[in-house]
Amino acid sequence: MEILQEIKQLSRTDKLKAMEALWKDLSGDEEKYDSPAWHEDVLKETENRLNSGIEEVVEWDIAKKNLRKKYE
C-alpha cells in the first residue's frame, strides 16, 4: 500500500497531525455512523469513575499536550 510507505516516512509529530486531520474529517460525518454497542458501556464506566472522583476532567488541548509529552 503506497500510502502506508508515505506514512512511515513521516516524523512522529507529522503522523499525529495527520491523525488529527483524519479524525476531524471523519468526525464531520458522525451522524451517518452508529457507535458500536460497547461504546455506551465504556462511556457509562467513565461517567461512574468521574462521579466517584477517580477520574478528573482535563481540557482537550491540555490532554493532547500531555499525551504528546508522554509519547514523543
C-alpha positions in Angstrom: 0.0 0.0 0.0 1.7 3.2 -1.2 0.1 5.5 1.4 1.5 3.3 4.2 5.0 3.8 2.9 4.5 7.5 2.8 3.2 7.5 6.4 6.3 5.6 7.5 8.4 8.4 6.2 6.7 11.0 8.4 8.0 12.2 11.7 6.0 11.3 14.8 4.8 14.9 15.0 3.6 14.8 11.4 1.9 11.4 12.0 0.0 12.9 14.9 -1.0 15.9 12.8 -2.2 13.6 10.1 -4.2 11.5 12.6 -5.9 14.7 13.9 -6.7 15.8 10.4 -8.2 12.4 9.5 -10.2 12.4 12.7 -11.5 15.9 12.1 -12.6 14.8 8.6 -14.2 11.5 9.8 -16.0 13.1 12.7 -17.6 15.7 10.4 -19.9 12.8 9.2 -20.5 11.4 12.6 -24.3 11.4 12.3 -24.0 9.0 9.4 -22.5 6.3 11.6 -23.7 4.4 14.6 -21.4 3.9 17.6 -20.5 0.3 18.4 -22.6 -1.3 21.2 -19.6 -1.5 23.6 -19.1 2.3 23.4 -22.1 3.1 25.6 -20.8 0.7 28.3 -17.4 2.3 28.2 -18.9 5.8 28.4 -21.0 4.7 31.4 -18.0 3.3 33.2 -16.1 6.5 32.6 -19.0 8.6 33.9 -19.1 6.4 37.0 -15.4 6.9 37.6 -15.9 10.7 37.1 -18.8 10.8 39.6 -16.8 8.8 42.2 -13.8 11.1 41.9 -11.5 8.5 40.3 -11.3 10.5 37.0 -10.9 14.2 36.5 -11.9 16.4 33.6 -9.0 17.8 31.6 -9.3 20.3 28.8 -8.7 18.6 25.4 -5.8 20.9 24.5 -4.0 20.0 27.8 -4.7 16.3 27.3 -3.2 16.4 23.8 -0.1 18.2 25.2 0.2 15.6 28.0 -0.1 12.7 25.5 2.4 14.3 23.2 4.9 14.7 26.0 4.4 11.1 27.1 4.8 9.6 23.6 7.2 11.8 21.8 
